[in-house]
Amino acid sequence: MLFFLGGVVWIGDEIAFQVRSAAATGMVVEFQKDRHGTGKAVIEFTVNDETCKATTRTTFYFEPKPGDSAKIRYRPVQKGNMRIDEFSQRYLMAAVCFAIALGWNAGELFRRARSSRPEVPRTE
């Protein structure tokens, strides 16, 4: 249940961000990778002839290179609040949470079904 709730919270946050954000295309200026498959990307983008630069975290071994183009979503009132608009960066963690919850619940149902069957006596 905990993983399911985690997925719901994650999806809810992404949907709220989607509703309040605007789309743009930016360019990766810098990328710093850590050893856990995550990193930080600095992305530069232009909004109404104003150049903005923002840092965002990346997950799941997503490693953009400096000079790469990136689709982003940003909050117009707070341009530093930006996310890379890729499925793996926005929704994959929620999908993983839902998959774990589904697997856990399926295993539990299977376990209960097996334990509730009456034992058949053996005849030799």
Backbone atoms as SQL, in Angstrom:
CREATE TABLE atoms (id INTEGER PRIMARY KEY, chain TEXT, resi INTEGER, resn TEXT, atom TEXT, x REAL, y REAL, z REAL);
INSERT INTO atoms VALUES
  (1, 'A', 1, 'MET', 'N', 0.824, -1.191, 0.000),
  (2, 'A', 1, 'MET', 'CA', 0.000, 0.000, 0.000),
  (3, 'A', 1, 'MET', 'C', 0.872, 1.260, 0.000),
  (4, 'A', 2, 'LEU', 'N', 1.996, 1.182, 0.698),
  (5, 'A', 2, 'LEU', 'CA', 2.878, 2.340, 0.792),
  (6, 'A', 2, 'LEU', 'C', 3.432, 2.738, -0.578),
  (7, 'A', 3, 'PHE', 'N', 3.828, 1.736, -1.380),
  (8, 'A', 3, 'PHE', 'CA', 4.341, 2.041, -2.713),
  (9, 'A', 3, 'PHE', 'C', 3.252, 2.631, -3.600),
  (10, 'A', 4, 'PHE', 'N', 2.026, 2.123, -3.464),
  (11, 'A', 4, 'PHE', 'CA', 0.913, 2.667, -4.235),
  (12, 'A', 4, 'PHE', 'C', 0.688, 4.139, -3.879),
  (13, 'A', 5, 'LEU', 'N', 0.681, 4.439, -2.582),
  (14, 'A', 5, 'LEU', 'CA', 0.492, 5.827, -2.147),
  (15, 'A', 5, 'LEU', 'C', 1.645, 6.717, -2.619),
  (16, 'A', 6, 'GLY', 'N', 2.868, 6.180, -2.583),
  (17, 'A', 6, 'GLY', 'CA', 4.010, 6.931, -3.100),
  (18, 'A', 6, 'GLY', 'C', 3.842, 7.268, -4.569),
  (19, 'A', 7, 'GLY', 'N', 3.359, 6.305, -5.352),
  (20, 'A', 7, 'GLY', 'CA', 3.109, 6.546, -6.771),
  (21, 'A', 7, 'GLY', 'C', 2.026, 7.589, -6.993),
  (22, 'A', 8, 'VAL', 'N', 0.975, 7.529, -6.174),
  (23, 'A', 8, 'VAL', 'CA', -0.116, 8.503, -6.292),
  (24, 'A', 8, 'VAL', 'C', 0.391, 9.912, -5.984),
  (25, 'A', 9, 'VAL', 'N', 1.179, 10.035, -4.928),
  (26, 'A', 9, 'VAL', 'CA', 1.722, 11.351, -4.571),
  (27, 'A', 9, 'VAL', 'C', 2.632, 11.861, -5.686),
  (28, 'A', 10, 'TRP', 'N', 3.478, 10.996, -6.216),
  (29, 'A', 10, 'TRP', 'CA', 4.404, 11.397, -7.285),
  (30, 'A', 10, 'TRP', 'C', 3.634, 11.866, -8.516),
  (31, 'A', 11, 'ILE', 'N', 2.652, 11.072, -8.942),
  (32, 'A', 11, 'ILE', 'CA', 1.839, 11.437, -10.115),
  (33, 'A', 11, 'ILE', 'C', 1.078, 12.734, -9.849),
  (34, 'A', 12, 'GLY', 'N', 0.533, 12.887, -8.660),
  (35, 'A', 12, 'GLY', 'CA', -0.202, 14.109, -8.322),
  (36, 'A', 12, 'GLY', 'C', 0.680, 15.333, -8.414),
  (37, 'A', 13, 'ASP', 'N', 1.913, 15.226, -7.920),
  (38, 'A', 13, 'ASP', 'CA', 2.847, 16.338, -8.005),
  (39, 'A', 13, 'ASP', 'C', 3.185, 16.663, -9.465),
  (40, 'A', 14, 'GLU', 'N', 3.393, 15.650, -10.279),
  (41, 'A', 14, 'GLU', 'CA', 3.721, 15.880, -11.690),
  (42, 'A', 14, 'GLU', 'C', 2.543, 16.490, -12.448),
  (43, 'A', 15, 'ILE', 'N', 1.341, 16.050, -12.157),
  (44, 'A', 15, 'ILE', 'CA', 0.166, 16.624, -12.819),
  (45, 'A', 15, 'ILE', 'C', -0.008, 18.084, -12.408),
  (46, 'A', 16, 'ALA', 'N', 0.163, 18.377, -11.115),
  (47, 'A', 16, 'ALA', 'CA', 0.061, 19.767, -10.651),
  (48, 'A', 16, 'ALA', 'C', 1.120, 20.638, -11.319),
  (49, 'A', 17, 'PHE', 'N', 2.329, 20.106, -11.456),
  (50, 'A', 17, 'PHE', 'CA', 3.393, 20.861, -12.119),
  (51, 'A', 17, 'PHE', 'C', 3.046, 21.092, -13.584),
  (52, 'A', 18, 'GLN', 'N', 2.521, 20.067, -14.254),
  (53, 'A', 18, 'GLN', 'CA', 2.147, 20.164, -15.669),
  (54, 'A', 18, 'GLN', 'C', 1.107, 21.261, -15.881),
  (55, 'A', 19, 'VAL', 'N', 0.122, 21.326, -15.006),
  (56, 'A', 19, 'VAL', 'CA', -0.965, 22.297, -15.139),
  (57, 'A', 19, 'VAL', 'C', -0.459, 23.731, -14.970),
  (58, 'A', 20, 'ARG', 'N', 0.498, 23.930, -14.065),
  (59, 'A', 20, 'ARG', 'CA', 0.981, 25.279, -13.751),
  (60, 'A', 20, 'ARG', 'C', 2.247, 25.673, -14.502),
  (61, 'A', 21, 'SER', 'N', 2.671, 24.856, -15.445),
  (62, 'A', 21, 'SER', 'CA', 3.945, 25.147, -16.112),
  (63, 'A', 21, 'SER', 'C', 3.753, 25.443, -17.593),
  (64, 'A', 22, 'ALA', 'N', 4.821, 25.942, -18.188),
  (65, 'A', 22, 'ALA', 'CA', 4.840, 26.227, -19.620),
  (66, 'A', 22, 'ALA', 'C', 5.968, 25.418, -20.251),
  (67, 'A', 23, 'ALA', 'N', 5.848, 25.130, -21.531),
  (68, 'A', 23, 'ALA', 'CA', 6.850, 24.336, -22.243),
  (69, 'A', 23, 'ALA', 'C', 7.870, 25.244, -22.919),
  (70, 'A', 24, 'ALA', 'N', 9.078, 24.741, -23.010),
  (71, 'A', 24, 'ALA', 'CA', 10.150, 25.444, -23.723),
  (72, 'A', 24, 'ALA', 'C', 11.197, 24.417, -24.141),
  (73, 'A', 25, 'THR', 'N', 12.097, 24.845, -24.969),
  (74, 'A', 25, 'THR', 'CA', 13.231, 24.013, -25.345),
  (75, 'A', 25, 'THR', 'C', 14.482, 24.707, -24.862),
  (76, 'A', 26, 'GLY', 'N', 15.332, 23.967, -24.206),
  (77, 'A', 26, 'GLY', 'CA', 16.559, 24.534, -23.668),
  (78, 'A', 26, 'GLY', 'C', 17.770, 23.780, -24.168),
  (79, 'A', 27, 'MET', 'N', 18.924, 24.199, -23.705),
  (80, 'A', 27, 'MET', 'CA', 20.175, 23.553, -24.069),
  (81, 'A', 27, 'MET', 'C', 20.924, 23.201, -22.787),
  (82, 'A', 28, 'VAL', 'N', 21.428, 21.985, -22.732),
  (83, 'A', 28, 'VAL', 'CA', 22.195, 21.542, -21.574),
  (84, 'A', 28, 'VAL', 'C', 23.531, 22.274, -21.580),
  (85, 'A', 29, 'VAL', 'N', 23.828, 22.982, -20.500),
  (86, 'A', 29, 'VAL', 'CA', 25.071, 23.738, -20.373),
  (87, 'A', 29, 'VAL', 'C', 26.105, 22.908, -19.622),
  (88, 'A', 30, 'GLU', 'N', 25.634, 22.171, -18.611),
  (89, 'A', 30, 'GLU', 'CA', 26.542, 21.407, -17.761),
  (90, 'A', 30, 'GLU', 'C', 25.798, 20.217, -17.191),
  (91, 'A', 31, 'PHE', 'N', 26.511, 19.130, -16.971),
  (92, 'A', 31, 'PHE', 'CA', 25.913, 17.967, -16.325),
  (93, 'A', 31, 'PHE', 'C', 26.910, 17.369, -15.351),
  (94, 'A', 32, 'GLN', 'N', 26.462, 17.169, -14.111),
  (95, 'A', 32, 'GLN', 'CA', 27.294, 16.544, -13.084),
  (96, 'A', 32, 'GLN', 'C', 26.629, 15.250, -12.665),
  (97, 'A', 33, 'LYS', 'N', 27.344, 14.152, -12.848),
  (98, 'A', 33, 'LYS', 'CA', 26.815, 12.827, -12.547),
  (99, 'A', 33, 'LYS', 'C', 27.325, 12.365, -11.185),
  (100, 'A', 34, 'ASP', 'N', 26.464, 11.674, -10.436),
  (101, 'A', 34, 'ASP', 'CA', 26.954, 11.053, -9.204),
  (102, 'A', 34, 'ASP', 'C', 26.984, 9.542, -9.405),
  (103, 'A', 35, 'ARG', 'N', 27.403, 8.829, -8.416),
  (104, 'A', 35, 'ARG', 'CA', 27.600, 7.391, -8.607),
  (105, 'A', 35, 'ARG', 'C', 26.342, 6.558, -8.396),
  (106, 'A', 36, 'HIS', 'N', 25.230, 7.166, -8.128),
  (107, 'A', 36, 'HIS', 'CA', 23.999, 6.431, -7.863),
  (108, 'A', 36, 'HIS', 'C', 23.011, 6.485, -9.025),
  (109, 'A', 37, 'GLY', 'N', 23.441, 6.876, -10.215),
  (110, 'A', 37, 'GLY', 'CA', 22.548, 6.933, -11.364),
  (111, 'A', 37, 'GLY', 'C', 21.755, 8.213, -11.473),
  (112, 'A', 38, 'THR', 'N', 22.032, 9.149, -10.587),
  (113, 'A', 38, 'THR', 'CA', 21.362, 10.440, -10.667),
  (114, 'A', 38, 'THR', 'C', 22.397, 11.508, -10.983),
  (115, 'A', 39, 'GLY', 'N', 21.938, 12.705, -11.223),
  (116, 'A', 39, 'GLY', 'CA', 22.852, 13.797, -11.510),
  (117, 'A', 39, 'GLY', 'C', 22.129, 15.128, -11.476),
  (118, 'A', 40, 'LYS', 'N', 22.850, 16.164, -11.854),
  (119, 'A', 40, 'LYS', 'CA', 22.280, 17.504, -11.935),
  (120, 'A', 40, 'LYS', 'C', 22.619, 18.085, -13.296),
  (121, 'A', 41, 'ALA', 'N', 21.601, 18.561, -13.972),
  (122, 'A', 41, 'ALA', 'CA', 21.783, 19.187, -15.279),
  (123, 'A', 41, 'ALA', 'C', 21.485, 20.674, -15.165),
  (124, 'A', 42, 'VAL', 'N', 22.379, 21.482, -15.698),
  (125, 'A', 42, 'VAL', 'CA', 22.150, 22.918, -15.787),
  (126, 'A', 42, 'VAL', 'C', 21.668, 23.169, -17.210),
  (127, 'A', 43, 'ILE', 'N', 20.480, 23.755, -17.318),
  (128, 'A', 43, 'ILE', 'CA', 19.863, 23.983, -18.623),
  (129, 'A', 43, 'ILE', 'C', 19.578, 25.462, -18.800),
  (130, 'A', 44, 'GLU', 'N', 19.915, 25.957, -19.977),
  (131, 'A', 44, 'GLU', 'CA', 19.690, 27.349, -20.332),
  (132, 'A', 44, 'GLU', 'C', 18.555, 27.394, -21.354),
  (133, 'A', 45, 'PHE', 'N', 17.594, 28.293, -21.127),
  (134, 'A', 45, 'PHE', 'CA', 16.465, 28.429, -22.043),
  (135, 'A', 45, 'PHE', 'C', 16.048, 29.892, -22.122),
  (136, 'A', 46, 'THR', 'N', 15.320, 30.224, -23.177),
  (137, 'A', 46, 'THR', 'CA', 14.906, 31.604, -23.398),
  (138, 'A', 46, 'THR', 'C', 13.393, 31.708, -23.301),
  (139, 'A', 47, 'VAL', 'N', 12.951, 32.716, -22.521),
  (140, 'A', 47, 'VAL', 'CA', 11.522, 32.991, -22.370),
  (141, 'A', 47, 'VAL', 'C', 11.332, 34.487, -22.574),
  (142, 'A', 48, 'ASN', 'N', 10.541, 34.865, -23.563),
  (143, 'A', 48, 'ASN', 'CA', 10.262, 36.279, -23.857),
  (144, 'A', 48, 'ASN', 'C', 11.556, 37.098, -23.950),
  (145, 'A', 49, 'ASP', 'N', 12.490, 36.634, -24.723),
  (146, 'A', 49, 'ASP', 'CA', 13.784, 37.294, -24.938),
  (147, 'A', 49, 'ASP', 'C', 14.635, 37.402, -23.675),
  (148, 'A', 50, 'GLU', 'N', 14.293, 36.658, -22.642),
  (149, 'A', 50, 'GLU', 'CA', 15.086, 36.627, -21.413),
  (150, 'A', 50, 'GLU', 'C', 15.729, 35.244, -21.293),
  (151, 'A', 51, 'THR', 'N', 17.031, 35.208, -21.158),
  (152, 'A', 51, 'THR', 'CA', 17.737, 33.937, -21.012),
  (153, 'A', 51, 'THR', 'C', 17.737, 33.519, -19.551),
  (154, 'A', 52, 'CYS', 'N', 17.285, 32.302, -19.318),
  (155, 'A', 52, 'CYS', 'CA', 17.208, 31.768, -17.956),
  (156, 'A', 52, 'CYS', 'C', 18.097, 30.538, -17.855),
  (157, 'A', 53, 'LYS', 'N', 18.601, 30.315, -16.677),
  (158, 'A', 53, 'LYS', 'CA', 19.426, 29.143, -16.422),
  (159, 'A', 53, 'LYS', 'C', 18.922, 28.503, -15.135),
  (160, 'A', 54, 'ALA', 'N', 18.702, 27.191, -15.175),
  (161, 'A', 54, 'ALA', 'CA', 18.176, 26.487, -14.005),
  (162, 'A', 54, 'ALA', 'C', 18.829, 25.116, -13.897),
  (163, 'A', 55, 'THR', 'N', 18.876, 24.612, -12.679),
  (164, 'A', 55, 'THR', 'CA', 19.431, 23.288, -12.409),
  (165, 'A', 55, 'THR', 'C', 18.304, 22.353, -12.015),
  (166, 'A', 56, 'THR', 'N', 18.361, 21.134, -12.536),
  (167, 'A', 56, 'THR', 'CA', 17.368, 20.127, -12.202),
  (168, 'A', 56, 'THR', 'C', 18.064, 18.794, -11.986),
  (169, 'A', 57, 'ARG', 'N', 17.464, 17.965, -11.148),
  (170, 'A', 57, 'ARG', 'CA', 18.018, 16.629, -10.903),
  (171, 'A', 57, 'ARG', 'C', 17.588, 15.679, -12.014),
  (172, 'A', 58, 'THR', 'N', 18.425, 14.705, -12.292),
  (173, 'A', 58, 'THR', 'CA', 18.078, 13.665, -13.250),
  (174, 'A', 58, 'THR', 'C', 18.096, 12.318, -12.528),
  (175, 'A', 59, 'THR', 'N', 17.317, 11.379, -13.054),
  (176, 'A', 59, 'THR', 'CA', 17.233, 10.045, -12.461),
  (177, 'A', 59, 'THR', 'C', 17.402, 8.978, -13.521),
  (178, 'A', 60, 'PHE', 'N', 17.503, 7.745, -13.090),
  (179, 'A', 60, 'PHE', 'CA', 17.548, 6.575, -13.966),
  (180, 'A', 60, 'PHE', 'C', 18.626, 6.662, -15.042),
  (181, 'A', 61, 'TYR', 'N', 19.801, 7.075, -14.649),
  (182, 'A', 61, 'TYR', 'CA', 20.965, 7.105, -15.547),
  (183, 'A', 61, 'TYR', 'C', 20.724, 7.933, -16.798),
  (184, 'A', 62, 'PHE', 'N', 19.914, 8.945, -16.691),
  (185, 'A', 62, 'PHE', 'CA', 19.682, 9.901, -17.780),
  (186, 'A', 62, 'PHE', 'C', 20.855, 10.874, -17.758),
  (187, 'A', 63, 'GLU', 'N', 21.673, 10.856, -18.796),
  (188, 'A', 63, 'GLU', 'CA', 22.900, 11.647, -18.802),
  (189, 'A', 63, 'GLU', 'C', 22.990, 12.534, -20.052),
  (190, 'A', 64, 'PRO', 'N', 22.357, 13.693, -20.014),
  (191, 'A', 64, 'PRO', 'CA', 22.474, 14.591, -21.172),
  (192, 'A', 64, 'PRO', 'C', 23.887, 15.172, -21.246),
  (193, 'A', 65, 'LYS', 'N', 24.315, 15.421, -22.447),
  (194, 'A', 65, 'LYS', 'CA', 25.649, 15.988, -22.655),
  (195, 'A', 65, 'LYS', 'C', 25.537, 17.491, -22.902),
  (196, 'A', 66, 'PRO', 'N', 26.535, 18.266, -22.484),
  (197, 'A', 66, 'PRO', 'CA', 26.507, 19.707, -22.781),
  (198, 'A', 66, 'PRO', 'C', 26.347, 19.933, -24.283),
  (199, 'A', 67, 'GLY', 'N', 25.425, 20.824, -24.616),
  (200, 'A', 67, 'GLY', 'CA', 25.113, 21.105, -26.014),
  (201, 'A', 67, 'GLY', 'C', 23.871, 20.391, -26.508),
  (202, 'A', 68, 'ASP', 'N', 23.405, 19.381, -25.771),
  (203, 'A', 68, 'ASP', 'CA', 22.174, 18.663, -26.146),
  (204, 'A', 68, 'ASP', 'C', 20.956, 19.557, -25.953),
  (205, 'A', 69, 'SER', 'N', 19.997, 19.395, -26.841),
  (206, 'A', 69, 'SER', 'CA', 18.724, 20.089, -26.714),
  (207, 'A', 69, 'SER', 'C', 17.854, 19.311, -25.732),
  (208, 'A', 70, 'ALA', 'N', 17.057, 20.022, -24.944),
  (209, 'A', 70, 'ALA', 'CA', 16.194, 19.355, -23.966),
  (210, 'A', 70, 'ALA', 'C', 14.839, 20.044, -23.917),
  (211, 'A', 71, 'LYS', 'N', 13.777, 19.228, -24.009),
  (212, 'A', 71, 'LYS', 'CA', 12.429, 19.763, -23.794),
  (213, 'A', 71, 'LYS', 'C', 12.248, 19.917, -22.294),
  (214, 'A', 72, 'ILE', 'N', 11.742, 21.061, -21.895),
  (215, 'A', 72, 'ILE', 'CA', 11.562, 21.328, -20.470),
  (216, 'A', 72, 'ILE', 'C', 10.175, 21.880, -20.199),
  (217, 'A', 73, 'ARG', 'N', 9.815, 21.878, -18.926),
  (218, 'A', 73, 'ARG', 'CA', 8.635, 22.585, -18.440),
  (219, 'A', 73, 'ARG', 'C', 9.116, 23.424, -17.282),
  (220, 'A', 74, 'TYR', 'N', 8.639, 24.657, -17.210),
  (221, 'A', 74, 'TYR', 'CA', 9.061, 25.579, -16.150),
  (222, 'A', 74, 'TYR', 'C', 7.846, 26.336, -15.636),
  (223, 'A', 75, 'ARG', 'N', 7.952, 26.820, -14.425),
  (224, 'A', 75, 'ARG', 'CA', 6.885, 27.648, -13.854),
  (225, 'A', 75, 'ARG', 'C', 7.133, 29.087, -14.282),
  (226, 'A', 76, 'PRO', 'N', 6.184, 29.719, -14.956),
  (227, 'A', 76, 'PRO', 'CA', 6.386, 31.091, -15.436),
  (228, 'A', 76, 'PRO', 'C', 6.682, 32.097, -14.326),
  (229, 'A', 77, 'VAL', 'N', 6.126, 31.906, -13.152),
  (230, 'A', 77, 'VAL', 'CA', 6.363, 32.852, -12.065),
  (231, 'A', 77, 'VAL', 'C', 7.661, 32.562, -11.322),
  (232, 'A', 78, 'GLN', 'N', 8.224, 31.403, -11.573),
  (233, 'A', 78, 'GLN', 'CA', 9.458, 30.996, -10.903),
  (234, 'A', 78, 'GLN', 'C', 10.281, 30.176, -11.894),
  (235, 'A', 79, 'LYS', 'N', 10.959, 30.865, -12.797),
  (236, 'A', 79, 'LYS', 'CA', 11.630, 30.193, -13.911),
  (237, 'A', 79, 'LYS', 'C', 12.732, 29.239, -13.479),
  (238, 'A', 80, 'GLY', 'N', 13.226, 29.384, -12.278),
  (239, 'A', 80, 'GLY', 'CA', 14.229, 28.454, -11.765),
  (240, 'A', 80, 'GLY', 'C', 13.649, 27.095, -11.403),
  (241, 'A', 81, 'ASN', 'N', 12.325, 26.999, -11.311),
  (242, 'A', 81, 'ASN', 'CA', 11.645, 25.742, -11.021),
  (243, 'A', 81, 'ASN', 'C', 11.321, 25.078, -12.348),
  (244, 'A', 82, 'MET', 'N', 12.195, 24.191, -12.777),
  (245, 'A', 82, 'MET', 'CA', 12.119, 23.606, -14.111),
  (246, 'A', 82, 'MET', 'C', 12.371, 22.117, -14.032),
  (247, 'A', 83, 'ARG', 'N', 11.763, 21.371, -14.938),
  (248, 'A', 83, 'ARG', 'CA', 11.986, 19.932, -15.038),
  (249, 'A', 83, 'ARG', 'C', 12.177, 19.547, -16.493),
  (250, 'A', 84, 'ILE', 'N', 12.987, 18.537, -16.706),
  (251, 'A', 84, 'ILE', 'CA', 13.149, 18.005, -18.062),
  (252, 'A', 84, 'ILE', 'C', 11.874, 17.237, -18.395),
  (253, 'A', 85, 'ASP', 'N', 11.310, 17.521, -19.549),
  (254, 'A', 85, 'ASP', 'CA', 10.024, 16.939, -19.940),
  (255, 'A', 85, 'ASP', 'C', 10.238, 15.636, -20.716),
  (256, 'A', 86, 'GLU', 'N', 10.696, 14.629, -20.008),
  (257, 'A', 86, 'GLU', 'CA', 10.895, 13.287, -20.555),
  (258, 'A', 86, 'GLU', 'C', 10.148, 12.314, -19.646),
  (259, 'A', 87, 'PHE', 'N', 9.588, 11.262, -20.213),
  (260, 'A', 87, 'PHE', 'CA', 8.854, 10.276, -19.414),
  (261, 'A', 87, 'PHE', 'C', 9.727, 9.721, -18.292),
  (262, 'A', 88, 'SER', 'N', 10.964, 9.375, -18.626),
  (263, 'A', 88, 'SER', 'CA', 11.839, 8.761, -17.618),
  (264, 'A', 88, 'SER', 'C', 12.158, 9.709, -16.472),
  (265, 'A', 89, 'GLN', 'N', 12.095, 10.991, -16.716),
  (266, 'A', 89, 'GLN', 'CA', 12.418, 11.966, -15.674),
  (267, 'A', 89, 'GLN', 'C', 11.213, 12.397, -14.864),
  (268, 'A', 90, 'ARG', 'N', 10.022, 12.248, -15.411),
  (269, 'A', 90, 'ARG', 'CA', 8.837, 12.747, -14.715),
  (270, 'A', 90, 'ARG', 'C', 7.927, 11.644, -14.193),
  (271, 'A', 91, 'TYR', 'N', 7.766, 10.557, -14.925),
  (272, 'A', 91, 'TYR', 'CA', 6.756, 9.569, -14.563),
  (273, 'A', 91, 'TYR', 'C', 7.287, 8.172, -14.262),
  (274, 'A', 92, 'LEU', 'N', 8.522, 7.870, -14.622),
  (275, 'A', 92, 'LEU', 'CA', 9.013, 6.507, -14.461),
  (276, 'A', 92, 'LEU', 'C', 9.087, 6.079, -13.002),
  (277, 'A', 93, 'MET', 'N', 9.462, 6.971, -12.092),
  (278, 'A', 93, 'MET', 'CA', 9.535, 6.601, -10.678),
  (279, 'A', 93, 'MET', 'C', 8.148, 6.228, -10.144),
  (280, 'A', 94, 'ALA', 'N', 7.123, 6.952, -10.557),
  (281, 'A', 94, 'ALA', 'CA', 5.758, 6.605, -10.137),
  (282, 'A', 94, 'ALA', 'C', 5.356, 5.251, -10.718),
  (283, 'A', 95, 'ALA', 'N', 5.724, 4.997, -11.968),
  (284, 'A', 95, 'ALA', 'CA', 5.414, 3.705, -12.593),
  (285, 'A', 95, 'ALA', 'C', 6.116, 2.567, -11.854),
  (286, 'A', 96, 'VAL', 'N', 7.339, 2.784, -11.417),
  (287, 'A', 96, 'VAL', 'CA', 8.066, 1.769, -10.643),
  (288, 'A', 96, 'VAL', 'C', 7.348, 1.524, -9.315),
  (289, 'A', 97, 'CYS', 'N', 6.907, 2.581, -8.653),
  (290, 'A', 97, 'CYS', 'CA', 6.159, 2.426, -7.388),
  (291, 'A', 97, 'CYS', 'C', 4.883, 1.615, -7.612),
  (292, 'A', 98, 'PHE', 'N', 4.149, 1.922, -8.681),
  (293, 'A', 98, 'PHE', 'CA', 2.919, 1.180, -8.976),
  (294, 'A', 98, 'PHE', 'C', 3.230, -0.281, -9.294),
  (295, 'A', 99, 'ALA', 'N', 4.304, -0.556, -10.031),
  (296, 'A', 99, 'ALA', 'CA', 4.671, -1.930, -10.378),
  (297, 'A', 99, 'ALA', 'C', 5.038, -2.731, -9.127),
  (298, 'A', 100, 'ILE', 'N', 5.793, -2.118, -8.210),
  (299, 'A', 100, 'ILE', 'CA', 6.138, -2.803, -6.963),
  (300, 'A', 100, 'ILE', 'C', 4.866, -3.097, -6.159),
  (301, 'A', 101, 'ALA', 'N', 3.971, -2.124, -6.071),
  (302, 'A', 101, 'ALA', 'CA', 2.716, -2.332, -5.333),
  (303, 'A', 101, 'ALA', 'C', 1.890, -3.445, -5.975),
  (304, 'A', 102, 'LEU', 'N', 1.815, -3.461, -7.300),
  (305, 'A', 102, 'LEU', 'CA', 1.057, -4.493, -8.001),
  (306, 'A', 102, 'LEU', 'C', 1.678, -5.867, -7.763),
  (307, 'A', 103, 'GLY', 'N', 2.995, -5.978, -7.884),
  (308, 'A', 103, 'GLY', 'CA', 3.676, -7.250, -7.649),
  (309, 'A', 103, 'GLY', 'C', 3.501, -7.735, -6.223),
  (310, 'A', 104, 'TRP', 'N', 3.617, -6.821, -5.276),
  (311, 'A', 104, 'TRP', 'CA', 3.455, -7.177, -3.859),
  (312, 'A', 104, 'TRP', 'C', 2.045, -7.702, -3.599),
  (313, 'A', 105, 'ASN', 'N', 1.041, -6.972, -4.102),
  (314, 'A', 105, 'ASN', 'CA', -0.349, -7.381, -3.873),
  (315, 'A', 105, 'ASN', 'C', -0.686, -8.682, -4.594),
  (316, 'A', 106, 'ALA', 'N', -0.157, -8.878, -5.802),
  (317, 'A', 106, 'ALA', 'CA', -0.393, -10.135, -6.523),
  (318, 'A', 106, 'ALA', 'C', 0.228, -11.300, -5.760),
  (319, 'A', 107, 'GLY', 'N', 1.427, -11.109, -5.235),
  (320, 'A', 107, 'GLY', 'CA', 2.076, -12.150, -4.437),
  (321, 'A', 107, 'GLY', 'C', 1.296, -12.473, -3.176),
  (322, 'A', 108, 'GLU', 'N', 0.771, -11.446, -2.538),
  (323, 'A', 108, 'GLU', 'CA', -0.021, -11.645, -1.320),
  (324, 'A', 108, 'GLU', 'C', -1.317, -12.401, -1.628),
  (325, 'A', 109, 'LEU', 'N', -1.974, -12.044, -2.729),
  (326, 'A', 109, 'LEU', 'CA', -3.199, -12.768, -3.117),
  (327, 'A', 109, 'LEU', 'C', -2.889, -14.224, -3.431),
  (328, 'A', 110, 'PHE', 'N', -1.791, -14.461, -4.116),
  (329, 'A', 110, 'PHE', 'CA', -1.388, -15.826, -4.438),
  (330, 'A', 110, 'PHE', 'C', -1.100, -16.612, -3.158),
  (331, 'A', 111, 'ARG', 'N', -0.391, -15.998, -2.217),
  (332, 'A', 111, 'ARG', 'CA', -0.067, -16.647, -0.953),
  (333, 'A', 111, 'ARG', 'C', -1.336, -16.997, -0.173),
  (334, 'A', 112, 'ARG', 'N', -2.280, -16.056, -0.133),
  (335, 'A', 112, 'ARG', 'CA', -3.536, -16.310, 0.588),
  (336, 'A', 112, 'ARG', 'C', -4.356, -17.406, -0.076),
  (337, 'A', 113, 'ALA', 'N', -4.367, -17.395, -1.395),
  (338, 'A', 113, 'ALA', 'CA', -5.125, -18.420, -2.120),
  (339, 'A', 113, 'ALA', 'C', -4.537, -19.805, -1.856),
  (340, 'A', 114, 'ARG', 'N', -3.225, -19.911, -1.808),
  (341, 'A', 114, 'ARG', 'CA', -2.582, -21.205, -1.557),
  (342, 'A', 114, 'ARG', 'C', -2.765, -21.665, -0.111),
  (343, 'A', 115, 'SER', 'N', -2.776, -20.720, 0.816),
  (344, 'A', 115, 'SER', 'CA', -2.890, -21.119, 2.222),
  (345, 'A', 115, 'SER', 'C', -4.329, -21.425, 2.619),
  (346, 'A', 116, 'SER', 'N', -5.306, -20.991, 1.855),
  (347, 'A', 116, 'SER', 'CA', -6.701, -21.233, 2.226),
  (348, 'A', 116, 'SER', 'C', -7.270, -22.494, 1.587),
  (349, 'A', 117, 'ARG', 'N', -6.518, -23.157, 0.710),
  (350, 'A', 117, 'ARG', 'CA', -7.015, -24.402, 0.105),
  (351, 'A', 117, 'ARG', 'C', -6.944, -25.527, 1.133),
  (352, 'A', 118, 'PRO', 'N', -7.979, -26.341, 1.169),
  (353, 'A', 118, 'PRO', 'CA', -7.923, -27.470, 2.109),
  (354, 'A', 118, 'PRO', 'C', -6.884, -28.485, 1.664),
  (355, 'A', 119, 'GLU', 'N', -6.271, -29.117, 2.632),
  (356, 'A', 119, 'GLU', 'CA', -5.258, -30.118, 2.348),
  (357, 'A', 119, 'GLU', 'C', -5.955, -31.391, 1.902),
  (358, 'A', 120, 'VAL', 'N', -5.509, -31.957, 0.811),
  (359, 'A', 120, 'VAL', 'CA', -6.077, -33.200, 0.286),
  (360, 'A', 120, 'VAL', 'C', -5.286, -34.362, 0.887),
  (361, 'A', 121, 'PRO', 'N', -5.988, -35.277, 1.528),
  (362, 'A', 121, 'PRO', 'CA', -5.248, -36.404, 2.106),
  (363, 'A', 121, 'PRO', 'C', -4.657, -37.286, 1.011),
  (364, 'A', 122, 'ARG', 'N', -3.481, -37.794, 1.271),
  (365, 'A', 122, 'ARG', 'CA', -2.805, -38.665, 0.297),
  (366, 'A', 122, 'ARG', 'C', -3.233, -40.117, 0.536),
  (367, 'A', 123, 'THR', 'N', -3.445, -40.785, -0.555),
  (368, 'A', 123, 'THR', 'CA', -3.732, -42.213, -0.469),
  (369, 'A', 123, 'THR', 'C', -2.629, -42.956, -1.188),
  (370, 'A', 124, 'GLU', 'N', -2.204, -44.030, -0.590),
  (371, 'A', 124, 'GLU', 'CA', -1.117, -44.803, -1.196),
  (372, 'A', 124, 'GLU', 'C', -1.563, -46.164, -1.551);
